[in-house]
Amino acid sequence: MKKLFFILLMLSLSAVPASAGKGSLKIKVFPEPPEISVAVAFSEPSGNKMLDAEETGRLVITVTNSGKGAAFDVRGEITAGAKVQGIEYNNTVFFGTIAPDKSISREAELKASQKISTGDIDFTVHIREANGFDADPVKIAFNVKAFESPKLVVADMGIDDQNGNSRVEPMEIIELTARIQNTGHGDARGGSADIKTGENVYIAGEGITHFEIGNLPSGKYKDIKFMFYTNKRINHGEKIPIQLTVNEERPRYQASEELALTMNVRQKSAREIVISAGKEKEEIVLAKGLSIDVDVKIPKGKKAGKHDIAVVIGNRNYTQTGVPPVEFAHRDARIMKEYLTKTFGFLPDNIIYEEDATLSRFNEIFGSKENHRGKLYNFIKKDVSNVFIYYVGHGAPDLTSEEAYFVPVDANPQYIATNGYKLQSFYNNLALLPANKLTIIIDSCFSGNSDKGMLFQNISPAMVRVKKQYKGPRNALIITSAAVDEVSSWYGEKKHSLFTYYFFKGLQGDADLNGDSKIIVSELKKYLKDNVPYMARRLTGVEQNPVISGDDNEAIVTIVK
């Protein structure tokens, strides 16, 4: 009996909870132990992967229990590798009980003041468990960046005016684009811009005068656009009262400046507005690029007929993996549309405009192989309408037939015969249009290659061939940017394709070789052949030779001076 009592007493004592942790907290130990591990990551809001002055970062601590027993009263202890100045943080993080096969994440804030110094810092995270089943410590290191001021400037400013002479004139609707850039070495936060007009100046368009800029890291920029017009009370040479206020989350980096706009005077391309002073380390180059010469000096030309029709297609963004974008296709198309209205004189409602055209849109506009009566056909007045067509985007050959195809944005070049738009079908359908005259401009190559690489995957360029002869409409002027087996280059500095840039440049008057304000086919042909091949070799080292077929004496445009 005594033996039985002794055994029961020992069993009773073994069931008493073990004491651990603070005070009188009692933790029960299960027969199976926990097994905990820890992972630590660093995050911060700016995305530069360092902790900047006046920024709050976070240590994301994840504790995982892969054992069969629960882990009790789990807590994290955070210690810095060296004495830290200017960073405030809590050195303890609580996780509580972690069941088997479970994980718990907690965040520890790291608040950096303006006093931190640039350098490296490391923290060690120790995970403690009430019964001593601790995790191995983990060290994490990252960079910290001392405080530096942002410096917001208007890096470039360009206007788009109705008559294309880059001057602000009374009663003329002006679209002004201002490029706001952070040229300081510190990040700008919560930026915005406000436009305020003075006497005799009125906001046009949608009437927007407030623009959110958001955060601007060092060197980055954002463009804002607004429209305005003036009455007749501002005289030639007088300043146009428009004020631009740039706001920043911290009031000390806010400033206002009058924009450098003068009535009826050609505008400067850039104007700097200093937002904050500070010691410069290394000059950040102003982000120019708004004032491209062919974009802002669009000449006024003789008006087209009221039944003349134009089609503009700019294919830039392709959905098929591996097909590179056509970098400046949208810009090319948009500026071409402006030349069509200002220089060629087309009515805006007579321009069929498409960005990123799919195969269904090609068929809808130009008709299909089976039915040539598409949207363009229906827009034409028989024997009256003159038609202008411009395409910029990829072209590619069918690998079996070697026939050339336009590449719609939803096409797979590997199967272009089934999902592309055949070049010869395009010409065949145009030949059936009841138009008076056709002008066809194709800024594309059909070699299957581009400035960014091949359109075909896992195929040697030597295996890609393209048919070189195609039959176009008899009453057409046809201009292509390159021979079908050549590559059409881009002109990065000018933000256009190389061919389209020189086409615009020629229309501005550079191709008017005899100065009679009338640009004929032979003049444009000579101008393009003198400039495009040379610049293609200079920029990319490739051959690019525009091909022009049509009546050499035919007038393309007549400039009105």
C-alpha positions as CSV (number, residue, x, y, z in Angstrom):
1,M,0.0,0.0,0.0
2,K,2.9,2.4,0.8
3,K,4.5,1.6,-2.5
4,L,1.2,2.4,-4.4
5,F,0.9,5.7,-2.5
6,F,4.5,6.6,-3.3
7,I,4.0,5.9,-7.0
8,L,0.8,8.0,-7.1
9,L,2.6,10.9,-5.3
10,M,5.5,10.9,-7.8
11,L,3.0,10.9,-10.8
12,S,1.2,13.8,-9.2
13,L,4.4,15.8,-8.8
14,S,5.5,15.1,-12.4
15,A,2.2,16.8,-13.6
16,V,2.9,20.0,-11.8
17,P,3.5,22.8,-14.5
18,A,7.1,24.0,-14.7
19,S,7.8,27.6,-13.8
20,A,9.4,29.8,-16.5
21,G,9.5,33.4,-17.6
22,K,8.5,36.4,-15.5
23,G,6.7,36.5,-12.2
24,S,4.4,33.6,-11.6
25,L,3.8,32.6,-15.2
26,K,3.5,28.9,-15.5
27,I,4.3,27.1,-18.8
28,K,3.3,23.5,-19.4
29,V,5.9,21.4,-21.2
30,F,4.5,18.9,-23.7
31,P,6.2,15.5,-24.2
32,E,7.5,16.7,-27.6
33,P,9.8,19.8,-27.8
34,P,9.3,22.7,-30.2
35,E,11.9,23.6,-32.9
36,I,11.9,27.2,-33.8
37,S,13.8,29.2,-36.5
38,V,13.7,32.8,-37.5
39,A,13.9,34.7,-40.8
40,V,14.5,38.5,-40.9
41,A,13.9,40.9,-43.8
42,F,14.3,44.7,-44.1
43,S,11.7,46.9,-45.8
44,E,11.5,50.7,-46.4
45,P,9.0,52.9,-48.3
46,S,11.2,54.5,-50.9
47,G,12.3,51.4,-52.6
48,N,16.0,52.2,-52.6
49,K,16.8,49.3,-50.1
50,M,18.4,51.6,-47.6
51,L,17.2,53.5,-44.5
52,D,17.2,57.2,-45.3
53,A,17.1,60.0,-42.8
54,E,13.6,60.9,-41.7
55,E,12.3,57.6,-43.0
56,T,10.7,54.7,-41.1
57,G,11.9,51.3,-42.1
58,R,10.8,47.9,-40.7
59,L,12.4,44.6,-39.7
60,V,10.0,41.9,-40.6
61,I,10.7,39.0,-38.3
62,T,9.1,35.6,-39.0
63,V,9.4,32.8,-36.4
64,T,8.5,29.3,-37.5
65,N,7.9,26.3,-35.3
66,S,8.7,23.1,-37.2
67,G,8.7,20.9,-34.1
68,K,5.9,18.7,-32.7
69,G,5.5,20.7,-29.5
70,A,4.2,24.2,-28.9
71,A,6.7,27.1,-28.3
72,F,5.7,29.2,-25.4
73,D,6.1,32.9,-24.5
74,V,8.3,33.5,-27.7
75,R,9.9,36.9,-27.9
76,G,12.5,38.6,-30.0
77,E,15.4,40.7,-28.7
78,I,16.9,43.1,-31.2
79,T,20.4,44.4,-30.7
80,A,22.5,46.7,-32.9
81,G,26.0,45.7,-33.9
82,A,27.4,49.1,-32.8
83,K,26.2,52.1,-31.1
84,V,23.4,53.6,-33.2
85,Q,22.8,57.3,-33.3
86,G,19.7,58.7,-34.9
87,I,17.7,55.5,-35.1
88,E,14.9,54.8,-32.7
89,Y,13.6,51.2,-32.3
90,N,12.0,48.9,-29.8
91,N,14.4,46.1,-28.8
92,T,11.7,43.6,-27.9
93,V,9.1,42.0,-30.0
94,F,6.5,39.6,-28.6
95,F,5.2,36.5,-30.5
96,G,3.4,34.6,-27.7
97,T,2.7,30.9,-28.2
98,I,3.5,29.3,-31.6
99,A,1.8,26.0,-32.3
100,P,3.5,23.2,-34.2
101,D,3.9,23.8,-37.9
102,K,2.9,27.4,-37.6
103,S,4.6,30.7,-38.3
104,I,4.1,34.2,-36.8
105,S,5.4,37.4,-38.3
106,R,5.9,40.7,-36.5
107,E,7.3,44.0,-37.5
108,A,9.8,46.2,-35.6
109,E,9.9,49.9,-36.7
110,L,13.2,51.6,-37.3
111,K,12.7,55.4,-37.2
112,A,15.6,57.3,-38.6
113,S,16.1,60.9,-37.6
114,Q,17.8,63.7,-39.5
115,K,21.0,63.0,-37.5
116,I,22.0,59.6,-38.9
117,S,25.2,59.3,-40.8
118,T,25.8,57.5,-44.1
119,G,27.2,54.0,-43.6
120,D,26.4,50.4,-42.8
121,I,24.4,49.1,-39.9
122,D,23.6,45.6,-38.6
123,F,21.1,44.2,-36.2
124,T,21.0,40.8,-34.5
125,V,17.7,39.2,-33.7
126,H,17.7,36.6,-30.8
127,I,14.5,34.6,-30.4
128,R,13.9,33.4,-26.9
129,E,11.4,30.6,-25.8
130,A,10.2,30.2,-22.2
131,N,11.6,26.7,-21.8
132,G,14.9,27.4,-23.4
133,F,14.2,26.2,-26.9
134,D,15.7,29.3,-28.5
135,A,16.3,29.8,-32.2
136,D,19.7,30.4,-33.6
137,P,20.3,34.2,-33.8
138,V,20.1,35.9,-37.2
139,K,22.1,39.0,-38.3
140,I,20.8,41.5,-40.9
141,A,22.8,44.4,-42.4
142,F,21.8,47.2,-44.6
143,N,22.9,50.8,-45.6
144,V,21.8,54.0,-43.9
145,K,21.9,57.3,-45.7
146,A,22.5,60.7,-44.1
147,F,20.0,63.4,-44.7
148,E,20.1,65.2,-48.0
149,S,17.8,67.9,-49.4
150,P,15.6,67.4,-52.4
151,K,15.8,70.0,-55.1
152,L,12.9,70.2,-57.4
153,V,13.3,72.1,-60.7
154,V,11.4,72.5,-63.9
155,A,14.0,70.7,-66.0
156,D,12.3,71.4,-69.3
157,M,9.2,73.2,-70.5
158,G,7.7,73.0,-73.9
159,I,4.5,74.3,-75.5
160,D,2.2,72.8,-78.2
161,D,0.4,75.6,-79.9
162,Q,-2.3,75.4,-82.6
163,N,-0.3,76.9,-85.5
164,G,2.9,75.2,-84.6
165,N,5.2,78.2,-84.4
166,S,6.2,77.7,-80.7
167,R,4.8,81.2,-79.8
168,V,2.0,82.2,-77.5
169,E,-0.4,84.3,-79.4
170,P,-3.7,85.9,-78.4
171,M,-6.8,83.7,-78.4
172,E,-4.6,80.6,-79.2
173,I,-5.1,77.4,-77.1
174,I,-1.7,76.4,-75.7
175,E,-0.8,73.1,-74.1
176,L,2.2,73.5,-71.8
177,T,4.2,70.6,-70.5
178,A,6.5,71.1,-67.5
179,R,8.9,68.4,-66.5
180,I,9.4,68.6,-62.8
181,Q,12.6,66.8,-61.7
182,N,14.3,66.2,-58.4
183,T,17.9,67.2,-59.0
184,G,18.8,67.0,-55.3
185,H,20.4,64.0,-53.6
186,G,17.6,63.5,-51.2
187,D,14.2,62.1,-52.1
188,A,11.2,64.5,-52.4
189,R,8.1,63.3,-50.7
190,G,4.4,63.9,-51.3
191,G,5.0,66.4,-54.1
192,S,2.3,68.3,-55.9
193,A,2.1,71.3,-58.2
194,D,-0.4,74.1,-58.6
195,I,-0.9,76.5,-61.5
196,K,-2.2,80.1,-60.9
197,T,-2.9,82.4,-63.7
198,G,-2.8,86.2,-63.6
199,E,-4.8,88.9,-65.3
200,N,-5.8,88.2,-69.0
201,V,-4.8,84.5,-68.8
202,Y,-7.4,81.7,-68.7
203,I,-7.2,78.0,-68.1
204,A,-8.6,75.9,-71.0
205,G,-9.3,72.2,-71.6
206,E,-10.5,70.4,-68.5
207,G,-9.5,73.3,-66.2
208,I,-7.1,71.3,-64.2
209,T,-4.7,73.4,-62.1
210,H,-3.6,70.9,-59.4
211,F,-1.4,68.0,-60.1
212,E,-0.2,65.2,-57.8
213,I,3.5,64.4,-58.2
214,G,4.0,62.0,-55.3
215,N,7.4,60.8,-54.2
216,L,10.3,61.7,-56.5
217,P,13.6,59.9,-55.8
218,S,16.8,61.7,-56.6
219,G,17.2,62.2,-60.4
220,K,13.6,61.2,-61.2
221,Y,11.0,63.4,-62.9
222,K,7.3,63.7,-63.7
223,D,5.6,65.7,-66.4
224,I,2.5,67.8,-65.9
225,K,0.3,69.3,-68.6
226,F,-2.2,72.1,-68.6
227,M,-3.9,74.2,-71.2
228,F,-4.4,78.0,-71.3
229,Y,-5.1,81.0,-73.6
230,T,-4.8,84.7,-73.4
231,N,-7.0,87.6,-74.5
232,K,-5.6,90.5,-76.6
233,R,-4.6,92.7,-73.7
234,I,-1.1,91.2,-73.3
235,N,1.2,93.0,-75.8
236,H,4.0,91.6,-77.9
237,G,7.0,90.9,-75.6
238,E,5.2,91.2,-72.4
239,K,5.4,88.5,-69.7
240,I,2.5,86.1,-69.4
241,P,1.5,85.9,-65.8
242,I,1.5,82.2,-64.9
243,Q,2.8,81.0,-61.5
244,L,3.9,77.4,-60.8
245,T,4.0,76.4,-57.1
246,V,5.7,73.2,-56.2
247,N,4.7,71.7,-52.9
248,E,6.5,69.1,-50.8
249,E,5.5,67.3,-47.7
250,R,8.0,69.3,-45.7
251,P,7.1,73.0,-46.0
252,R,10.7,74.1,-46.1
253,Y,11.1,72.6,-49.6
254,Q,8.2,74.4,-51.2
255,A,8.6,77.3,-53.6
256,S,6.7,79.4,-56.2
257,E,8.1,80.8,-59.5
258,E,6.7,82.8,-62.4
259,L,7.1,80.7,-65.6
260,A,9.3,82.3,-68.2
261,L,6.6,82.8,-70.8
262,T,6.6,85.9,-73.1
263,M,3.9,86.9,-75.5
264,N,4.6,86.2,-79.2
265,V,8.3,85.2,-78.5
266,R,9.7,81.8,-79.2
267,Q,9.9,80.0,-75.9
268,K,12.9,78.7,-74.1
269,S,13.1,74.9,-73.6
270,A,13.8,74.9,-69.9
271,R,13.6,77.0,-66.8
272,E,14.9,76.0,-63.4
273,I,12.9,76.6,-60.3
274,V,15.1,76.1,-57.2
275,I,13.2,74.5,-54.4
276,S,15.9,74.2,-51.8
277,A,19.5,75.1,-51.3
278,G,22.1,72.7,-50.2
279,K,25.6,71.5,-50.8
280,E,25.8,69.8,-54.2
281,K,27.8,66.5,-54.4
282,E,27.5,65.7,-58.1
283,E,25.4,67.6,-60.6
284,I,22.3,65.7,-61.7
285,V,21.7,66.2,-65.4
286,L,18.4,67.9,-66.2
287,A,15.9,65.6,-67.9
288,K,15.5,67.4,-71.2
289,G,13.5,65.8,-74.0
290,L,10.2,67.8,-74.2
291,S,11.4,70.2,-76.8
292,I,12.1,67.9,-79.8
293,D,12.6,70.1,-82.8
294,V,10.2,68.2,-85.1
295,D,7.5,68.1,-82.4
296,V,7.3,71.9,-81.8
297,K,7.9,73.4,-85.2
298,I,5.1,71.8,-87.2
299,P,4.5,74.0,-90.2
300,K,1.1,75.1,-91.5
301,G,0.3,73.7,-94.9
302,K,-2.3,73.9,-97.6
303,K,-5.7,72.4,-96.5
304,A,-6.6,68.9,-97.7
305,G,-10.0,68.3,-99.3
306,K,-13.0,67.8,-97.1
307,H,-13.3,64.2,-98.3
308,D,-9.6,63.3,-97.9
309,I,-9.0,60.5,-95.4
310,A,-6.0,59.4,-93.4
311,V,-5.1,56.3,-91.4
312,V,-2.5,56.4,-88.6
313,I,-1.4,53.2,-86.8
314,G,1.3,53.1,-84.1
315,N,2.0,49.6,-82.7
316,R,4.3,49.7,-79.7
317,N,3.2,47.2,-77.0
318,Y,3.1,43.6,-78.1
319,T,1.5,41.0,-75.9
320,Q,3.5,38.0,-77.1
321,T,6.4,37.1,-74.7
322,G,9.7,37.9,-76.3
323,V,8.5,40.4,-78.8
324,P,10.2,43.7,-78.0
325,P,8.3,47.0,-78.0
326,V,8.7,49.5,-80.8
327,E,10.1,52.1,-78.5
328,F,8.8,55.4,-80.0
329,A,5.8,54.1,-82.1
330,H,3.2,55.9,-80.1
331,R,5.1,59.2,-80.2
332,D,5.6,58.8,-83.9
333,A,1.9,58.2,-84.5
334,R,0.8,61.1,-82.3
335,I,3.1,63.6,-84.0
336,M,2.2,62.2,-87.4
337,K,-1.5,63.0,-86.6
338,E,-0.5,66.6,-85.7
339,Y,1.4,66.9,-89.1
340,L,-1.7,65.6,-90.8
341,T,-3.9,68.2,-89.3
342,K,-1.5,71.2,-89.5
343,T,0.8,70.5,-92.4
344,F,-1.3,68.3,-94.7
345,G,-4.6,70.0,-93.6
346,F,-6.7,67.0,-92.9
347,L,-9.9,67.4,-90.9
348,P,-9.5,65.7,-87.5
349,D,-12.7,63.7,-88.0
350,N,-11.2,62.3,-91.2
351,I,-8.3,60.7,-89.5
352,I,-8.6,57.0,-88.4
353,Y,-6.2,56.8,-85.5
354,E,-5.1,53.6,-83.8
355,E,-2.5,52.8,-81.2
356,D,-1.6,49.1,-80.6
357,A,-3.9,47.7,-83.4
358,T,-4.9,44.1,-83.1
359,L,-5.5,41.8,-86.1
360,S,-9.2,42.4,-85.8
361,R,-8.6,46.2,-86.1
362,F,-6.5,45.7,-89.2
363,N,-9.3,43.7,-90.8
364,E,-11.9,46.3,-89.6
365,I,-9.9,49.2,-91.1
366,F,-8.4,47.8,-94.3
367,G,-10.7,44.8,-94.9
368,S,-9.8,41.1,-95.0
369,K,-8.5,38.9,-97.7
370,E,-12.1,37.8,-98.4
371,N,-13.8,41.2,-98.1
372,H,-11.8,44.3,-99.0
373,R,-14.6,46.7,-97.8
374,G,-13.4,47.9,-94.4
375,K,-13.9,51.1,-92.5
376,L,-11.4,53.0,-94.8
377,Y,-13.4,51.9,-97.9
378,N,-16.6,53.2,-96.4
379,F,-15.0,56.6,-95.6
380,I,-13.9,57.3,-99.2
381,K,-15.9,59.4,-101.7
382,K,-15.4,57.7,-105.1
383,D,-12.8,59.4,-107.3
384,V,-12.6,62.4,-105.0
385,S,-10.9,61.3,-101.8
386,N,-7.1,61.3,-101.5
387,V,-5.9,58.8,-98.9
388,F,-2.9,59.0,-96.6
389,I,-1.8,55.9,-94.7
390,Y,1.0,55.7,-92.1
391,Y,2.1,52.6,-90.1
392,V,4.8,52.3,-87.6
393,G,5.4,49.0,-85.8
394,H,6.9,45.5,-86.3
395,G,6.8,43.6,-89.6
396,A,7.9,39.9,-90.0
397,P,8.1,37.2,-92.7
398,D,6.3,33.9,-92.7
399,L,9.1,31.4,-92.1
400,T,7.7,29.0,-94.7
401,S,6.4,31.2,-97.6
402,E,8.7,34.2,-96.9
403,E,5.8,36.5,-97.4
404,A,5.9,39.8,-95.4
405,Y,3.3,40.6,-92.8
406,F,2.4,43.5,-90.5
407,V,2.6,42.3,-86.9
408,P,-0.6,43.2,-84.9
409,V,0.0,43.6,-81.2
410,D,-1.7,40.3,-80.4
411,A,0.2,38.3,-83.0
412,N,2.7,35.6,-82.4
413,P,5.5,36.0,-85.1
414,Q,6.2,32.3,-85.0
415,Y,2.7,31.8,-86.6
416,I,2.5,35.1,-88.5
417,A,0.7,33.5,-91.5
418,T,-2.3,32.8,-89.3
419,N,-2.4,35.8,-87.0
420,G,-0.6,38.6,-89.0
421,Y,-1.9,40.9,-91.7
422,K,-0.3,40.1,-95.0
423,L,1.5,42.9,-96.8
424,Q,0.4,41.9,-100.3
425,S,-3.3,41.6,-99.1
426,F,-2.9,45.1,-97.7
427,Y,-1.7,46.4,-101.1
428,N,-4.4,44.4,-102.9
429,N,-7.2,45.9,-100.8
430,L,-5.8,49.4,-101.3
431,A,-5.8,48.8,-105.0
432,L,-9.6,48.2,-104.8
433,L,-10.3,51.5,-103.0
434,P,-12.2,54.0,-105.2
435,A,-9.8,56.8,-104.2
436,N,-8.3,59.5,-106.3
437,K,-4.8,59.1,-105.0
438,L,-2.9,57.1,-102.3
439,T,0.1,58.0,-100.2
440,I,1.4,55.0,-98.2
441,I,4.2,55.4,-95.6
442,I,5.4,52.2,-93.8
443,D,8.0,52.7,-91.1
444,S,8.7,49.1,-90.5
445,C,11.1,46.3,-91.5
446,F,9.9,42.9,-92.5
447,S,13.1,41.0,-91.8
448,G,11.9,39.8,-88.4
449,N,14.7,41.8,-86.7
450,S,14.6,45.1,-84.8
451,D,16.9,47.4,-82.8
452,K,16.0,45.3,-79.7
453,G,16.6,41.9,-81.3
454,M,14.8,39.1,-83.2
455,L,11.0,38.7,-83.1
456,F,11.5,34.9,-83.6
457,Q,12.5,32.7,-80.7
458,N,15.3,30.1,-81.0
459,I,15.8,30.7,-84.7
460,S,19.0,31.8,-86.3
461,P,18.8,35.1,-88.3
462,A,20.4,33.3,-91.2
463,M,17.3,31.1,-91.5
464,V,14.9,34.1,-91.8
465,R,14.3,35.2,-95.3
466,V,11.7,37.6,-96.7
467,K,10.3,38.0,-100.2
468,K,11.5,41.2,-101.7
469,Q,9.0,42.0,-104.5
470,Y,5.4,43.2,-103.9
471,K,2.8,44.7,-106.2
472,G,1.4,48.0,-104.9
473,P,-1.6,50.1,-106.2
474,R,-1.0,51.9,-109.4
475,N,-2.1,55.3,-108.3
476,A,0.0,55.3,-105.1
477,L,3.1,57.0,-103.7
478,I,4.7,54.3,-101.5
479,I,7.5,55.2,-99.1
480,T,9.0,52.6,-96.9
481,S,11.6,53.2,-94.1
482,A,13.9,50.5,-95.3
483,A,14.2,47.7,-97.8
484,V,12.1,44.7,-96.7
485,D,15.2,42.7,-95.6
486,E,16.8,45.6,-93.7
487,V,16.3,46.9,-90.1
488,S,14.6,50.2,-89.3
489,S,16.5,52.0,-86.6
490,W,15.4,54.3,-83.8
491,Y,16.8,57.8,-83.1
492,G,16.9,57.8,-79.3
493,E,18.1,61.3,-78.9
494,K,15.1,62.6,-80.9
495,K,12.6,60.1,-79.4
496,H,11.4,59.0,-82.8
497,S,12.1,56.3,-85.3
498,L,15.0,57.4,-87.5
499,F,13.0,57.4,-90.7
500,T,10.0,59.2,-89.2
501,Y,12.2,61.9,-87.6
502,Y,13.7,62.7,-91.0
503,F,10.3,62.5,-92.7
504,F,9.1,65.2,-90.3
505,K,12.3,67.2,-90.6
506,G,11.9,67.2,-94.4
507,L,8.3,68.4,-94.1
508,Q,9.5,71.3,-91.9
509,G,11.3,72.6,-94.9
510,D,14.6,70.8,-95.0
511,A,13.5,68.8,-98.0
512,D,12.3,72.0,-99.9
513,L,15.5,72.0,-101.9
514,N,14.5,74.9,-104.3
515,G,12.8,77.0,-101.5
516,D,9.4,77.3,-103.3
517,S,7.4,76.1,-100.3
518,K,6.3,73.0,-102.2
519,I,7.9,69.7,-101.4
520,I,7.7,67.2,-104.2
521,V,8.5,63.5,-104.3
522,S,12.0,63.9,-105.9
523,E,13.0,66.4,-103.2
524,L,11.9,64.3,-100.4
525,K,13.5,61.2,-101.9
526,K,16.8,63.0,-102.2
527,Y,16.6,64.3,-98.6
528,L,15.7,60.9,-97.1
529,K,18.4,59.1,-99.0
530,D,21.0,61.7,-98.0
531,N,20.2,61.5,-94.3
532,V,18.7,58.2,-93.2
533,P,21.4,55.7,-94.5
534,Y,24.2,57.9,-93.1
535,M,22.6,58.3,-89.7
536,A,21.6,54.6,-89.5
537,R,25.3,53.6,-90.0
538,R,26.4,56.2,-87.5
539,L,23.9,55.3,-84.8
540,T,23.7,51.5,-85.1
541,G,26.1,50.4,-87.8
542,V,23.4,48.9,-90.0
543,E,22.2,49.6,-93.5
544,Q,18.9,51.3,-93.8
545,N,17.8,52.6,-97.2
546,P,14.3,54.1,-97.6
547,V,12.5,53.0,-100.7
548,I,10.3,55.6,-102.6
549,S,8.2,54.8,-105.6
550,G,5.8,57.2,-107.3
551,D,5.7,60.2,-109.5
552,D,8.8,62.3,-108.8
553,N,7.0,65.5,-109.7
554,E,4.0,65.0,-107.5
555,A,3.6,67.5,-104.6
556,I,3.5,66.0,-101.2
557,V,2.8,69.2,-99.2
558,T,2.6,72.9,-99.8
559,I,3.8,75.0,-96.9
560,V,1.9,78.2,-96.1
561,K,4.2,81.0,-94.9
